[in-house]
């Protein structure tokens, strides 16, 4: 509610009043996606972009400490020169996992569609949350978008891994299903991010 019209919003953005993931963005066309962090330096406010029911994307106010960490889902993995592993993340970032022995890459403990918690200050991996049973996840697409639940079961599909069917259970004990491609892991015992009130 800092702007009443689109022209006011464009002017505020062009003036450099907003940061996305720690960097000032001056173009109103800059795309915003799930888990991005929006900062308003002049008011010391921080918001995380979160999938929410009906609206697809919404904003949740977070602390400055939480704003330094961004969950990023691993969309793909590739082997690069030297046998090192490159993680291709949902927001377009790439993270290199250095391996000592390409024939036995024990450092590669990351699965596609798992989530890494990334430090925005130095791109360091703080933690890893696998896409498996008992993990808490938020749905980022489909008719259950925005719902949060603990993974109860992952049923292999006849096609690719992304088409696996995942059963989740919300905080009230209700179960629902979605495709694994829409599941974004966010925690083990509890969510690692602030969620909209009542989501978990």
N, C-alpha and C positions, 0 to 999 in steps of 0.2 A: 504493500500500500504506500510505497514511496512515490508512485506516479499514478496519475489519474487517466492519462492518455498514452497512447503508443509513442507519440512524439516526445513527451516528457521522459518516458522510459528510455528511448533511444539516446536522448541528450545525456541522461545520467550515466548510461553505459559508455558512451563515447568519451565522457569526462574521466573515465577510469575509476568509477566509484565501486566497482565490483570485481572480486577475484573469483576464479574458478580453479579449484585444486591448487590454491596458493599463488596463482599467476593472474595479473590484471588482464581482463579481456575487454576490448573496446568495441567489438563488433556485435551488434544485436543478432547477427546471424550465427554466432558461435553456438554449436549444438551442445545441449545439456542432456545427460543421461543418468541412469540409475547409479547411485552411490557417489555421484559428483558432490563436491563440497563448495558451496557458495558463501563467500565472505563479504561483509560490508565493513571495511576497515574503519570508517568514520564513526560507526556506532558499535564496533566490536561485536558484531553479530555473526553467527555461523549457522548455516543450514545444510542438511544433507538431503539430496534428492532421493526420494524413496517411492517405490511402486505402491500405489494405494488403490483400494477397490473403487470402481466406477470412473475415477479420474485418470487412471493409468500412472501418472506421476504427481507427487506432492512434495512438500517441504517439511522437514522436521528440525526444530531448533536443537543444536548440540553445543557442547562446551568447547572451548579453545583446545583443550587436551585431545578430545575425540576428533577434532577437525584435522589433527596431524596424521591420522591413520585412515586409509581408504581400503575397503574390501574390493578386490578385483577378481573376477571369475576367469579361470583359465579356459579360453575358447579352443586353443589348439597348441600343440607342441611340435617343435621341429629340431632336428639335429643340425648344428652349424659347424663351420670349420673348426677342427681341433677336437671334435666329438662332444663339444659343449651343448647344453640344452637351452633352447630359447622358448620361453613361455609367452604365448600371444594372448593378451588380456582383453577383456570385454570393452574396455574404453580406448583401445588402440595402442596401449603401451606394450612394450616388449621387455622382458626381464631375462637376463642370461644366468643360467645355473652352471657354474664352472665345475667340471668333473676332472678328477685326477687321472682316471683310467677310462678311456672311451669304451673299452671292451667290457668294463664292469662299472657302469655309472651309478655307484651307490648313492651319490648325492641327489639323484633324480627320484625324489619321493613324492612327486606331484602328479595328480591325475587330471585329465581333461574334465572340465566342469566342476572342479574343486575351486576353492577360494583361497587366495593369499591375502593377508593383511599387510599392506604396503605403507611404509613410512614415506610421506610426501616430501619430507625434508631431504632424504638421501636415497630414496628408492630401495631401501633395505627391506627384506622380507622379515616381518615380525612374527608371523604365525601362519599356519596352514590349516584349513578346514576341509576335509575330504567330502566328496558327495556319497555318503554312505548312511546306513541305518543308524538311528538315534541322534543324528545331527539335526540341529534346528535350521530351517531354511525359509526364505521368503520367495513367493511366486512372482516372477517378473513378466509373465505373459499369459495369454489364454483367458478363459472365463473366471479363473480363480485368482487373477492378478491382485497382488497386495496382501493376500492371505499368508499367515505365518503358521508354521506347524513343525512338529518333530517328525522326521522320516521314520515310518513304520515298516515299509517294505518297498523294495525296488524290483519290479518284475521285468525280466529281460524281454525285449521286443524281437520280432522276427527280422527287423531291419537293422539300422544302426543304433549305437548306444544312446544317441540323443532321443530316440523314439521309445526308450524304456518308459514304462508306466510307474510312477511313484505315488505311493499312498502316504499321506501325512495326517497327523492328528493335531488339532489346534488346542489352545489352552483349556477349552471347555470340554474336551474329549471327543469332539466331532471329527470324523475322518472325511477326507476328500482326496481326489486324485488329479494328477496333472502329468504332463510329459516331463521327462528328465531335463529336456532342453529349457524348460521354464523355471527350473529349480536353482536358487542361488543360496548356497550354504552361508550361514551367518553366525554360527556358534555351536558349541558343544553343550555344556550344562546350562548356559544362558546366552542370549544374543550378545554379540560383541559390539553392536551399534544401538543407538537410541531409536526406538520405533514409535510410530504414532500411538497415542493413548488407547489402550484396550486391545492392541494387536497381539500382545503376548503377556 
